[in-house]
Amino acid sequence: MGLNVAQKLIESHLVQGEMAPGEEIGLRIDQSLTQDATGTLVMLELEAMGLARARTELSAQYVDHNLIQEDNKNPDDHVFLQSACRKFGLWYSRPGNGVSHPVHQERFGAPGKTMVGSDSHTPAAGAIGMLAIGSGGMDVAMAIAGEPYYVKMPEIWGVRLTGELPAWVSAKDVILEMLRRHDVDGGVGRILEYFGPGLAALSAMDRHVIANMGTELGATSTVFPSDDEVRRFLASQGREDAWTELVADEDADYDVREEIDLGELVPLVAKPSSPGNVVPVSELAGQEISQAYIGSSANPGYRDFAVAAEIVKGRQVHPDVSFDVNPTSRQILENLDRDGHLLSLIHAGARIHQAGCNGCIGMGQAPATNTRSLRTVPRNFPDRSGTKDDRVFLVSPETAAASALMGVITDPRTLERELGLDYPRVSDPAEPILNTESLQAPPSPEASRKVSLRKGPNIVSLPELEGLPDALELPVNFKAADNISTDEILRAGAEVLPFRSNIPEIAKFAFDVVDPNYYRKAMHTRDEGGHAVVGGSNYGQGSSREHAALAPRFLGLRMVLAKGYARIHWQNLVNFGVLPLTFEDPDDYDRIEQGDVLRVERLHTTLGEGPQVEVRNVTKGETYAARHDLSERQIELLVEGGQIAWMKKRLTSGHAA
């Protein structure tokens, strides 16, 4: 039997393990991507390991998340990241150049390559035939150091697309349809692969939209074939020589199959406060809004802005609506300006922000209290926007622009009747302006050796973490509900993210969205052996932000016992020496209360003997069956004290790749 695209990518980079779903495999990594909200830790981790220079084919660091410079903290981190790129041999994208994912696709992405990124939406690169996986910064640091990337072999989920998208429906509605069908955990343990005749009418950036938000399904990654459309896209970027064809064999099969008739889709919206809470826009039509927001890595393409510009051209947005436009790259901004679309947006009343993530990560553009905000961003987890108890809806650019004009949630198809407006079909420019000058190439190895890291007063070296004890007796300091996100474990936003390179300070915000007393309780138990957290299903969904593992670990978190985990957060817990256990019987979750004391024993022996672990509730006198999903390598990491200590030993002993 032939291979599908995902299997070809994995097989060509497999260095350890077998391609059997659920088995741990090691992959050779060609490229890495880091952004400033997570990249500062990656650079501190490289420093802690003692790495001299990146060992990947290409690594790039983007400054796109923390652009607000209300004091010294963010600009100090920008200077630090620039110096780290020069020291370790990475490309550097300056503040204002744009969001990492579309810029990387424009300038560096190449079919057939593998990439890991310290951003959960790294799989967007699958749009052009890459295997790109979001992960915690520690795993990315290891890949930069030349180590394989380890992941459990996913199932391959084939999604056959047929038909063509109707007017007023676009790529965002395709991925919202997947979320409507399968919710936020439907893709756990799987790679999505799109194929079929429906691909012909989807541009490379349309595919980027779909691949980006596969993350919201919990998927390991998303891949598309590298076909003539990918060739066209790379040629338009002056990089046709990077193109290679990569398609599934005619007799390829998939572990799971699905089909979507694009012609049957309608405009969709994800209601607050989950990307999986999806209904047709028509069901919510008429509800007043205060904000409509265009941009982010989930709708980053030229057409996503141009179609909105054509919808509002010659008109004014509703006086009660803030129409926020966040260009996703400097290059796209230049092309929108040249082609007149920027003028249309400005004249209609749009607020034009600098190219970056901005409000998507809660860095500005927070909505007003008790109002509805329509956004083309990938997530709407509670409070992520920066406004407490926010009401954020995820929509396409067509729906956002139509609603901005009307002042209420609007099915864009009604504009033909209400305003006599035909659907503006917009294509990418045939000859776009290219901006390659804003990216700074790494210096030579000789020059790098002379570079010193520039650390501002808010940049603190990583704390040393002790290894896993043979026995743990821990109070449960917090009990989480199902689907708690990393934004609730360690939130983003303008108040918190400036401390991303200062773990003692950022730790003060751990779990504060859901338990304002967590920090106080953790500090009380920290010097007495630490504490545990009990979690529901899909624990740690969302962002790859490893601060959500490291900050609680700094405060003494030694064990999480949950019904189930989101992949990236589970890996991050292991990387920082936190033992992640899973209930054998999910009903046991209900038997544990916050404040109960849990005990596990003989860990150094038991973990290596098999997946079963016995957890005793000392408070109630009960025992629960639990399991771990750790490989032999990960058990070694835990006992050693985490990934940094393990890798530092390898580098100093000469055993690193």
Beta strands, then each sheet from edge to edge (+ up, - down):
strand 1: 14-16
strand 2: 24-27
strand 3: 31-35
strand 4: 58-62
strand 5: 91-93
strand 6: 114-117
strand 7: 131-134
strand 8: 149-152
strand 9: 155-162
strand 10: 190-195
strand 11: 221-223
strand 12: 256-261
strand 13: 268-270
strand 14: 278-280
strand 15: 291-295
strand 16: 322-326
strand 17: 351-352
strand 18: 372-375
strand 19: 391-394
strand 20: 439-440
strand 21: 472-479
strand 22: 531-535
strand 23: 557-562
strand 24: 579-583
strand 25: 597-600
strand 26: 612-617
strand 27: 622-627
sheet 1: 1+ 2- 8+
sheet 2: 7+ 6+ 3+ 4+ 5+ 20-
sheet 3: 11+ 10+ 9+ 12+
sheet 4: 13+ 14-
sheet 5: 17+ 16+ 15+ 18+ 19+
sheet 6: 21+ 22+ 23+ 24+ 27- 26+ 25- 21+
end
